[in-house]
Amino acid sequence: MTLPKLVAAAACVFVLGTQIVIASPISPERHGWYWPFLAYPMYAESHARTDSLLVPELHVAACGSDRVSALLDTDSIAIPRNQLLTLLVSAARAPESTKGRLAESRLSRAVEAQYPARYCTASAWIRVVRVDDSSTYRLHAPMRVAATWPINAAEEK
């Protein structure tokens, strides 16, 4: 191979390698594991300007305390982000329904698996975000409790 071909091949490899490094998910907090393939708006569910979305969080309280002591995320309980959000929304929307109780049970088992006998109460907290509020997305709006359940109830049933 001649020198100009080697230089051209090296330049192509450098440019393509740089693009791969920039486009790959360096951290799941920055883009998510499937970025850039699933995070595009064209793959997202479409919403009208009048729609609202639920932003859920999972909070837990230590045994012997009524005060919420911790906020658990996907890394701390080893549940994929989309599954955690789906379970929390199911528990928050209809906590007394069969689907809500099943979601609470699955969340309880996940918390108990990671933190055995540490937490006794879990709760789904939500914040409602309107799609047409594109300037702030109400990021600082207060979260409110939507559902509360005992963690050990999953073992008793």
C-alpha positions as CSV (number, residue, x, y, z in Angstrom):
1,M,0.0,0.0,0.0
2,T,1.4,3.4,-0.9
3,L,1.7,6.3,1.5
4,P,-1.2,8.3,0.2
5,K,-3.5,5.3,0.5
6,L,-2.4,4.8,4.1
7,V,-2.9,8.4,5.0
8,A,-6.4,8.4,3.4
9,A,-7.3,5.1,5.2
10,A,-6.1,6.5,8.5
11,A,-8.1,9.7,8.1
12,C,-11.2,7.7,7.3
13,V,-10.7,5.5,10.3
14,F,-10.1,8.5,12.5
15,V,-13.3,10.4,11.3
16,L,-15.5,7.3,11.6
17,G,-14.0,6.4,15.0
18,T,-14.6,9.9,16.3
19,Q,-18.2,9.8,15.1
20,I,-18.8,6.4,16.9
21,V,-17.3,7.7,20.1
22,I,-19.4,10.9,20.1
23,A,-22.6,9.0,19.1
24,S,-22.2,6.1,21.5
25,P,-23.8,6.3,25.0
26,I,-20.9,7.1,27.2
27,S,-23.1,7.2,30.3
28,P,-26.7,6.0,30.7
29,E,-27.5,9.2,32.6
30,R,-26.5,11.4,29.6
31,H,-28.4,9.6,26.8
32,G,-29.7,6.2,27.9
33,W,-28.4,2.9,26.7
34,Y,-30.3,2.9,23.4
35,W,-29.4,6.4,22.2
36,P,-29.2,7.5,19.4
37,F,-31.5,4.8,18.1
38,L,-34.6,5.2,20.3
39,A,-34.4,8.6,21.9
40,Y,-35.4,10.5,18.8
41,P,-38.8,12.3,18.8
42,M,-39.9,10.4,15.7
43,Y,-39.9,7.2,17.8
44,A,-41.7,8.8,20.7
45,E,-45.5,8.7,21.3
46,S,-47.1,11.7,19.8
47,H,-48.8,14.1,22.1
48,A,-51.3,17.0,21.5
49,R,-50.5,20.4,23.0
50,T,-53.3,19.9,25.5
51,D,-52.0,16.5,26.8
52,S,-50.3,16.1,30.2
53,L,-47.8,13.5,31.3
54,L,-47.0,12.0,34.7
55,V,-43.4,12.2,36.0
56,P,-43.2,9.5,38.7
57,E,-40.7,8.8,41.4
58,L,-40.3,5.9,43.9
59,H,-39.8,6.9,47.5
60,V,-39.3,4.5,50.4
61,A,-39.4,4.9,54.2
62,A,-37.2,3.0,56.6
63,C,-38.7,0.5,59.0
64,G,-39.9,2.2,62.2
65,S,-40.2,5.6,60.5
66,D,-43.1,7.2,58.8
67,R,-40.9,9.8,57.1
68,V,-39.8,9.2,53.5
69,S,-36.2,8.5,53.7
70,A,-34.9,7.7,50.2
71,L,-35.6,8.2,46.5
72,L,-34.9,5.0,44.6
73,D,-34.0,5.1,40.9
74,T,-33.2,2.5,38.2
75,D,-29.6,2.0,39.4
76,S,-30.5,1.4,43.0
77,I,-33.1,-1.3,42.5
78,A,-31.9,-2.8,39.2
79,I,-35.0,-2.3,37.1
80,P,-34.8,-0.9,33.6
81,R,-35.9,2.7,33.4
82,N,-38.9,2.2,31.1
83,Q,-40.2,-0.7,33.3
84,L,-39.8,1.3,36.5
85,L,-41.7,4.3,35.0
86,T,-44.5,2.0,33.7
87,L,-44.9,0.3,37.1
88,L,-44.9,3.6,39.0
89,V,-47.5,5.1,36.6
90,S,-49.7,2.0,37.0
91,A,-49.4,2.2,40.8
92,A,-50.1,6.0,40.8
93,R,-53.1,6.0,38.5
94,A,-55.1,3.2,40.0
95,P,-53.6,1.9,43.3
96,E,-56.7,-0.1,44.2
97,S,-57.0,-1.8,40.8
98,T,-55.6,-5.2,40.0
99,K,-53.0,-3.7,37.7
100,G,-52.0,-1.2,40.4
101,R,-51.7,-3.9,43.1
102,L,-49.6,-6.0,40.7
103,A,-47.3,-3.0,40.0
104,E,-46.9,-2.3,43.8
105,S,-46.1,-6.0,44.4
106,R,-43.4,-6.0,41.7
107,L,-41.9,-2.8,43.0
108,S,-42.0,-4.2,46.5
109,R,-40.1,-7.3,45.5
110,A,-37.5,-5.3,43.6
111,V,-36.9,-3.1,46.7
112,E,-36.8,-6.0,49.0
113,A,-34.4,-7.9,46.7
114,Q,-31.9,-5.0,46.8
115,Y,-32.5,-3.9,50.4
116,P,-33.7,-6.8,52.5
117,A,-35.6,-5.7,55.6
118,R,-34.4,-2.1,55.3
119,Y,-37.5,-0.4,54.0
120,C,-41.1,-1.2,55.1
121,T,-43.1,1.4,53.1
122,A,-43.0,2.5,49.5
123,S,-44.8,5.3,47.7
124,A,-45.3,6.5,44.2
125,W,-44.9,10.3,43.9
126,I,-46.0,12.1,40.7
127,R,-45.8,15.5,39.1
128,V,-48.1,16.4,36.2
129,V,-46.4,18.1,33.3
130,R,-48.3,19.7,30.5
131,V,-47.0,19.3,26.9
132,D,-47.7,22.9,25.9
133,D,-45.5,24.2,28.8
134,S,-42.3,23.9,26.8
135,S,-40.5,26.8,28.5
136,T,-40.1,25.2,32.0
137,Y,-41.9,21.8,31.9
138,R,-42.7,22.5,35.5
139,L,-39.4,21.0,36.6
140,H,-39.7,22.6,40.0
141,A,-43.3,21.8,40.6
142,P,-43.8,19.9,43.9
143,M,-44.2,16.2,43.7
144,R,-47.3,14.7,45.4
145,V,-48.0,11.3,46.9
146,A,-50.2,9.2,44.6
147,A,-50.0,5.8,46.3
148,T,-48.5,4.3,49.4
149,W,-48.2,0.6,50.2
150,P,-46.3,-1.7,52.6
151,I,-43.3,-3.5,51.1
152,N,-43.7,-6.7,53.1
153,A,-47.2,-7.1,51.7
154,A,-45.8,-8.9,48.6
155,E,-44.3,-11.6,50.8
156,E,-47.5,-12.1,52.9
157,K,-49.8,-12.7,49.9
